[in-house]
Structure formats: structure tokens, C-alpha cells
Amino acid sequence: MPRLDKYSKQRIERLKELCVKHPDYLMQDLAEKMGIDVSDVYIIIKSYNLPYHWKIARHRC
């Protein structure tokens, strides 16, 4: 899948929605739900300043 498709407005909005509805999801969980790589989830979250809860992800075992 081309990188441009991964960063489409629909994907960004879907990821934002998941971040808001499921604040306890790790990036791996989000990547699985979105069907994209974890690295792409990280890039989208950082680039578009999405509401991801970094502290929860760091301390969850």
C-alpha cells in the first residue's frame, strides 16, 4: 500500500477516533485495528498531534 494512502484524511480521522475512544490502547493495538505498521501509527500521531496517551503506553506491561 502506498504511503500516501496510509496518511489519508480518513485514516488520520480513524486513528484519532480510536485514540479518543480507547485511550488505553498501545500503538501495537492501534496498528492492528488500522491495518498499518506501528511505525506509521507513531508518525501519524506525532505529525498530526493526535490525543495519544504516551504515559499509559510506557508503563503498561
Number of C-alpha atoms within 10 A of each C-alpha: 6 6 8 8 10 18 15 11 11 11 16 18 13 14 22 19 14 18 20 15 10 14 15 16 18 19 21 16 14 19 18 13 12 17 11 15 14 17 12 15 23 16 12 18 18 12 9 10 10 17 15 22 16 12 9 13 15 9 7 9 5
